[in-house]
């Protein structure tokens, strides 16, 4: 843990220093053609306000695996995809909507040397499908109902992810935000998903 904190400090102090021959444990920025990894973390998710009145944040878990083939011979540019299980939705007072998704991202990542770590800013779309979910304590209902019942939420979601990862000796951490561009409500008012996320894991 101390080594990781020192690596993050070095990142802040030397962000502008780049070296094309730098290797960061899990993959070489100048030589590797492929990396893969595991991710675990959490989200703080919201839904834009609709007539359900559920627009507060909900915390959930994320678990997934990624693969990143190199897509340029002259620069450390990678195209990362994978498969995630992610818990999103929203909570406001006694009302809570859970929306649990399988998600496939398609991210462009660029590797940068910054002291003893590799910095990997990224951007790209994601595509999600709602697997399960419940709406709890909704006025007029005495029990939980499915989030994907007709008139409530749609299964598909799509949007964009923006973030930055840091790797040190195969250990990986990232922060980011994802915002939906598809209306996830079935009828009624329009609503879009959004979530801050933080993941940790390893690259190989």
N, C-alpha and C positions, 0 to 999 in steps of 0.2 A: 504493500500500500504506500509506504514512504517513497519507493522508487517511482510509483505512478504519479504521486503528487509532485515530485520533482520534475517528472517529464512534462506535466501540464504547465508548471512554472516556466520551464525552458521553452515551451511552445509559445507562451505569451511574449517572452523576451526576445525570441529569435524567429518570429513568424516570416519575416521577409527573406531569410537566408535559404537558398535553394541549391540542390546538388543533384544532377541527373543520375549519378551513380549510387545514390543512397539506397540502402536496404534496411527495411524495418521488420526484421524477424519473420513475419508471416509471408511477405512477398517483397520482391525487389521492384522499386519504382522504374528501373531501367531495363530489367530483364524478364520478369515474370509475364507469362501469357495468360495465367488463370489463377484465381484464388477462390476459396470457399470458406464459409464460416457459419457459426451459430450465434443467435441473438436471443436475449431475454430482457424484459424491461417492463415499463408501465406507460400508460397514457393518461392524460387529463383531457377528456373529451367533452364536447358541447354540441348542441343542435341550435341552429338559428331559430328564433322564437316563432312558434305557430300557434294554432288555437288550442293545442294541448296545454300550453303554458309551462312546458318543461325546457328551460333554457339555461340552467345552471350546469356546473361541471360534474362529470362522473369519472372516478379513477378506475382503471382497469389494467389488466395484464396483457403482455405481448410475448409470444414465443415463435421463433422461426428459424429458417435456414436460408443462406444466400449463396449465390455463385456469381463471380465477376470475371468474365473474359476480358482481356485487353483488346481494345479496338483501334489502337494506333501504334505503329512501330517507332515513331519519332518522339512521342510524348507519353507520359504515364496516365493515359486516359482509359477508363474502364467502364463497361456497361454492366451494372449489377441488377440481378433479378433474384427471385426466390419465392418462398411461400411462408406466410405468416398466419397465425391465429391471433386475432386482436379483439379486445373488448372495448367497445365504444358505447355511445348513447348520451344520456344527460340525466341530471337529477336536480330537482328544485323543491325544497321543502319536503313534503311527504310523497311527492310524485317522482317516480323514477322510470325511465325507459332504458332497458338494456338492449344493445344491438351487437351481437357477436359475429365477427366476419372471418372468412378466409380471404386473404389479401395477397395480390401479386403486384409488386412494384417493378418499375422499369426505369432505373436511375443512371444518369451519367455522372461519374465520379472522376475527379482529377486529383492526382497525388502530388503533394508538395512536401519537401523536406523542411522541417522547422526544428532545429536542434536535434535532440535524440529521438524525435517522434516523426511519424508520417501524418500529415493533415490531409483529409479527404472531403472537401466540400462537394455537395451533390444537389441535383435537381432532376425531377422527372415525374411522370404520371404513376398513379396506382389504380388498380382495378379490384373491387371487392364484391363479395357475394355474402349476404346475410344468412347465417346458418341457423341461428336461434335468437330468442330474446323475449323479454316479458315487460309488461307495463304494470306497475304496482300502485295500489291505492288511488286509482283513477276514479273520480267522482262518478257515482252511479253503478259501480261494479264492486261486488263484495269479495272478489278473488282476483288473482293475477290472470291477465289475458295475454295472448301472444302478440308480440310487437308487429308481427307480419300478418295479422288478421286483416281482412279487407277493410279499407277505410283508414288504416293506420300507417304502416311503413312498407316501402318496397324493398325487395331483396337486393337489387344491384346498387352499387355506389361507385363513383369514379371521381378522381380529383388529382391533386399534385402534392408532392412532398418536397420540402426544402430543408436542408440541414447540413451538418458538418460532423465528420467522424475523426477520431484521433486513434492511431495505432502505435503501440510500443511493445516490441518483443512478442508479437502475436496477440496481445491483449488489445481489445477494441472497445471504444465507448463513443456514443453519438448523442446529439441533441438535435431536435428538429420540430417542424410543424407541418401538418398536412391539412389541406382544405378541400372540401368536396365541391364539385361544380354541377352535380346531378341532384335533382329534387328527390329526396328520399321519402317524402310523404306520399301516400296514396290518396289523391284527392285533397280536399280542404286547402289550407294555406301551404305555400311553398316553404320547404325547410332544407337546409344543407348541413352536412356534418363538418366538424373540425376537431383537431386534437393536437396538443403538444405531446411529444413523446421523448423518452430517454431510454436507450438500450445499452447493454454491455454484452460482451461476448468474446469470441476468439476468431482470428483469421488463420487459415492454414495454406 
